[in-house]
Amino acid sequence: MFPRLDDLLGFGPALDTHGVFVALGLAAGGVVFWIEARRRGANDPRIPYLVIGALVGAGVFARLGTWAQHLDPAQNRGLVEQLLVGNASILSALVGAWAGVHLTKRIVGYRERTGDLFAPAVALALAIGRLGCFLTEKPGTPTAGGWGVVLWPEAAARVGSPAGVGLHPSFLYEIAFHIVAFALLWFWLRRLGLAPGETLTLYIGAYALFRLLVEFVRGNEVAWIGLTRPQLFLLATLPLFAARIVWLARRGRLTPAGARRHHEQRTA
């Protein structure tokens, strides 16, 4: 475990490792967003406001998603304390980013779909940001495989994991997922001409299913019926993604020809 950057590099400033990789992920995602916006000719001056809305929504919801974890309110942090120093949740951040973009669209009067701009940027940002998680957080549950991460006693005590035992590198699984997703989005899906905005639907839906499964080896606290809090949240939201994808498929909007027909009908 390397909580500070100088722990990882052996020199340099005593910066928070996780924060550094989150910042790098956001920077890389911003570059990808800009490139994709230029490629698609999305030069509306209101688009930067949508990005700000996404970042603010993600930042706020990321903290709120881990706030009320106990039925007894006295056991939870105060709201201000939670927003400043509370744990963050990627799933809540994604919900917040979605809400932030849609609220901002209403405020500035922007009606075009923007999911295609955000999808590859989010995938790359999460791949890089999860490196910070891998270097600083609890890896996962024990595994008999030779690829397990073995923690020293001091690091194991800090994150609450057993020492000297191979643990699932669950964050590396997520990093691999997001890298593959980014490659598919960047080199294939964005060129197919699907219905506007739906590459983000496919990506987030795929990640939701992947995250539901990888939670079994993440080692998070079991909340109810043998499932973690993220799994309970995903079980409630995955049917919505499935219904959306089925609806799109039945209308042919996940094929280039169907997307063109839909566009022609809207502009006729």
C-alpha positions as CSV (number, residue, x, y, z in Angstrom):
1,M,0.0,0.0,0.0
2,F,1.3,3.4,-1.0
3,P,-0.9,6.1,0.6
4,R,1.5,8.9,-0.4
5,L,3.2,9.5,-3.7
6,D,6.7,9.5,-2.1
7,D,5.9,6.1,-0.6
8,L,5.4,4.8,-4.2
9,L,8.3,6.6,-5.9
10,G,10.7,6.7,-3.0
11,F,11.1,10.5,-3.5
12,G,9.1,13.5,-4.3
13,P,6.3,15.4,-2.6
14,A,4.1,13.8,0.1
15,L,0.9,14.0,-2.0
16,D,-2.1,11.7,-1.6
17,T,-1.5,8.9,-4.1
18,H,-5.2,8.3,-4.7
19,G,-5.9,12.0,-5.3
20,V,-3.0,12.2,-7.8
21,F,-4.3,9.4,-9.9
22,V,-7.8,10.7,-9.8
23,A,-6.5,14.1,-11.0
24,L,-4.5,12.3,-13.8
25,G,-7.6,10.4,-14.8
26,L,-9.7,13.6,-15.0
27,A,-7.0,15.3,-17.0
28,A,-6.8,12.4,-19.5
29,G,-10.6,12.2,-19.7
30,G,-10.7,15.9,-20.4
31,V,-8.3,15.5,-23.3
32,V,-10.4,12.7,-24.7
33,F,-13.6,14.6,-24.3
34,W,-12.1,17.6,-26.2
35,I,-10.8,15.4,-29.0
36,E,-14.2,13.7,-29.4
37,A,-16.1,17.0,-29.3
38,R,-13.9,18.3,-32.1
39,R,-14.3,15.1,-34.1
40,R,-18.1,15.3,-33.8
41,G,-18.2,19.0,-34.5
42,A,-19.7,19.7,-31.0
43,N,-18.5,23.3,-30.6
44,D,-21.5,24.8,-28.8
45,P,-20.3,27.3,-26.2
46,R,-22.6,25.7,-23.6
47,I,-20.8,22.4,-23.6
48,P,-18.1,23.5,-21.1
49,Y,-21.0,24.2,-18.7
50,L,-22.2,20.6,-19.1
51,V,-18.7,19.4,-18.2
52,I,-18.7,21.6,-15.0
53,G,-22.1,20.2,-14.2
54,A,-20.9,16.7,-14.5
55,L,-17.9,17.3,-12.3
56,V,-19.9,19.1,-9.6
57,G,-22.6,16.4,-9.6
58,A,-20.0,13.6,-9.5
59,G,-18.1,15.3,-6.6
60,V,-21.2,15.8,-4.5
61,F,-22.9,12.5,-5.1
62,A,-19.7,10.5,-4.7
63,R,-19.6,11.6,-1.1
64,L,-23.4,11.4,-0.4
65,G,-23.4,7.8,-1.8
66,T,-21.5,6.6,1.3
67,W,-23.2,8.9,3.8
68,A,-26.2,7.3,5.4
69,Q,-24.8,3.8,5.9
70,H,-26.2,3.3,9.4
71,L,-29.8,3.2,10.4
72,D,-28.9,5.2,13.5
73,P,-28.1,8.8,12.2
74,A,-25.8,9.3,15.2
75,Q,-23.4,6.8,13.7
76,N,-23.1,8.7,10.4
77,R,-20.9,11.7,9.8
78,G,-22.4,15.2,9.7
79,L,-23.3,16.3,6.2
80,V,-20.6,18.9,5.9
81,E,-18.0,16.5,7.3
82,Q,-19.1,13.8,4.9
83,L,-18.8,16.2,1.9
84,L,-15.3,17.2,3.0
85,V,-13.6,14.0,4.1
86,G,-16.1,11.2,3.7
87,N,-15.5,8.1,1.6
88,A,-16.4,8.3,-2.1
89,S,-18.3,5.9,-4.3
90,I,-17.7,5.6,-8.1
91,L,-21.2,4.4,-8.6
92,S,-22.7,7.4,-6.8
93,A,-20.3,9.6,-8.8
94,L,-21.6,8.3,-12.1
95,V,-25.2,9.0,-10.9
96,G,-24.2,12.5,-9.9
97,A,-22.4,13.2,-13.1
98,W,-25.6,12.1,-15.1
99,A,-27.8,14.3,-12.8
100,G,-25.4,17.2,-13.1
101,V,-25.3,17.1,-16.8
102,H,-29.1,16.9,-17.1
103,L,-29.7,19.7,-14.6
104,T,-27.2,21.9,-16.4
105,K,-28.8,21.2,-19.8
106,R,-32.1,22.5,-18.4
107,I,-30.4,25.6,-17.0
108,V,-28.6,26.5,-20.2
109,G,-31.2,25.2,-22.6
110,Y,-29.1,22.6,-24.3
111,R,-31.1,19.7,-25.8
112,E,-28.6,17.6,-27.8
113,R,-27.5,14.2,-26.5
114,T,-23.9,14.2,-25.1
115,G,-23.4,10.6,-24.0
116,D,-21.1,9.9,-26.9
117,L,-18.8,12.7,-25.8
118,F,-18.6,11.5,-22.2
119,A,-18.4,7.7,-22.8
120,P,-14.7,7.2,-23.8
121,A,-13.6,10.1,-21.5
122,V,-15.2,8.4,-18.5
123,A,-13.8,5.0,-19.4
124,L,-10.2,6.3,-19.6
125,A,-10.6,8.5,-16.5
126,L,-11.9,5.5,-14.4
127,A,-9.1,3.2,-15.7
128,I,-6.4,5.7,-14.5
129,G,-8.3,6.6,-11.3
130,R,-8.6,3.0,-10.3
131,L,-4.8,2.8,-10.2
132,G,-5.0,5.0,-7.2
133,C,-7.5,2.7,-5.6
134,F,-5.3,-0.3,-6.3
135,L,-2.2,1.3,-4.7
136,T,-4.0,2.5,-1.6
137,E,-7.1,0.5,-0.8
138,K,-8.1,-3.1,0.3
139,P,-7.4,-5.4,-2.7
140,G,-10.1,-8.1,-2.3
141,T,-10.9,-11.4,-0.9
142,P,-8.4,-14.3,-0.6
143,T,-7.7,-16.3,-3.8
144,A,-5.9,-19.6,-4.4
145,G,-4.6,-18.3,-7.7
146,G,-1.0,-17.3,-8.2
147,W,-1.9,-13.8,-9.2
148,G,-3.0,-12.7,-5.8
149,V,-1.7,-9.5,-4.1
150,V,0.1,-10.3,-0.8
151,L,0.2,-7.5,1.8
152,W,2.8,-6.9,4.5
153,P,1.5,-6.9,8.0
154,E,1.6,-3.1,8.4
155,A,-0.3,-2.5,5.1
156,A,-2.8,-5.4,5.8
157,A,-3.6,-3.8,9.2
158,R,-4.1,-0.4,7.7
159,V,-6.8,-1.6,5.2
160,G,-8.2,-4.5,7.2
161,S,-7.0,-7.4,5.1
162,P,-5.2,-10.6,6.1
163,A,-1.4,-10.5,5.8
164,G,0.7,-13.0,3.9
165,V,-2.3,-14.3,1.9
166,G,-2.9,-13.9,-1.8
167,L,-5.8,-11.5,-2.4
168,H,-7.8,-10.9,-5.5
169,P,-6.5,-7.7,-7.3
170,S,-10.1,-6.6,-7.8
171,F,-9.1,-3.1,-8.8
172,L,-6.8,-4.5,-11.6
173,Y,-9.9,-6.4,-12.8
174,E,-11.7,-3.1,-13.0
175,I,-8.8,-1.3,-14.7
176,A,-8.7,-4.1,-17.3
177,F,-12.4,-3.7,-17.9
178,H,-12.2,0.1,-18.4
179,I,-9.2,-0.2,-20.7
180,V,-11.1,-2.7,-22.9
181,A,-14.2,-0.6,-22.8
182,F,-12.2,2.5,-23.8
183,A,-10.6,0.7,-26.7
184,L,-14.0,-0.6,-27.9
185,L,-15.6,2.9,-27.5
186,W,-12.7,4.7,-29.2
187,F,-11.8,2.4,-32.0
188,W,-15.1,0.7,-32.8
189,L,-18.4,1.8,-31.2
190,R,-18.0,5.5,-31.8
191,R,-17.6,4.9,-35.5
192,L,-20.7,2.7,-36.0
193,G,-23.1,5.6,-36.1
194,L,-25.5,4.4,-33.3
195,A,-28.3,6.5,-32.0
196,P,-26.9,9.7,-30.4
197,G,-25.8,9.3,-26.8
198,E,-26.3,5.5,-26.6
199,T,-22.7,4.5,-26.5
200,L,-22.7,5.8,-22.9
201,T,-25.8,3.7,-22.1
202,L,-24.0,0.5,-23.4
203,Y,-20.9,1.3,-21.5
204,I,-22.5,2.2,-18.2
205,G,-24.8,-0.9,-18.5
206,A,-21.8,-3.2,-19.1
207,Y,-19.9,-1.7,-16.2
208,A,-22.9,-2.1,-13.9
209,L,-23.1,-5.8,-14.7
210,F,-19.3,-6.2,-14.4
211,R,-19.3,-4.4,-11.1
212,L,-22.1,-6.5,-9.7
213,L,-20.0,-9.6,-10.4
214,V,-16.6,-8.2,-9.3
215,E,-18.1,-7.2,-5.9
216,F,-18.0,-10.9,-4.9
217,V,-14.2,-10.6,-4.7
218,R,-13.9,-7.0,-3.6
219,G,-14.3,-7.9,0.1
220,N,-16.7,-5.0,0.8
221,E,-18.9,-5.2,3.9
222,V,-21.9,-7.4,3.4
223,A,-25.1,-5.4,4.0
224,W,-28.0,-7.7,3.4
225,I,-28.7,-11.3,2.2
226,G,-25.0,-11.8,1.5
227,L,-24.7,-8.8,-0.8
228,T,-22.7,-5.6,-0.5
229,R,-24.3,-2.1,-0.7
230,P,-23.0,-1.6,-4.3
231,Q,-24.6,-4.9,-5.3
232,L,-28.0,-4.0,-3.8
233,F,-27.9,-0.6,-5.6
234,L,-26.9,-2.4,-8.9
235,L,-29.7,-5.0,-8.5
236,A,-32.2,-2.1,-8.4
237,T,-30.7,-0.2,-11.3
238,L,-29.6,-2.9,-13.7
239,P,-33.1,-3.7,-14.8
240,L,-33.5,-0.1,-15.9
241,F,-30.4,-0.4,-18.1
242,A,-31.6,-3.7,-19.5
243,A,-35.0,-2.2,-20.3
244,R,-33.4,0.7,-22.0
245,I,-31.2,-1.5,-24.1
246,V,-34.0,-3.8,-25.1
247,W,-36.1,-0.7,-26.0
248,L,-33.3,0.6,-28.2
249,A,-32.7,-2.7,-29.9
250,R,-36.4,-3.2,-30.7
251,R,-36.5,0.1,-32.4
252,G,-33.3,-0.6,-34.3
253,R,-31.4,2.3,-32.7
254,L,-28.4,0.2,-31.9
255,T,-27.7,-0.3,-35.6
256,P,-26.4,2.4,-38.0
257,A,-29.4,2.0,-40.4
258,G,-31.9,2.2,-37.5
259,A,-30.2,5.3,-36.1
260,R,-30.3,7.0,-39.4
261,R,-34.0,6.3,-39.8
262,H,-34.6,7.7,-36.3
263,H,-32.7,10.8,-37.1
264,E,-34.6,11.3,-40.4
265,Q,-37.9,10.9,-38.6
266,R,-37.0,13.5,-36.0
267,T,-35.8,16.0,-38.6
268,A,-38.6,15.4,-41.2
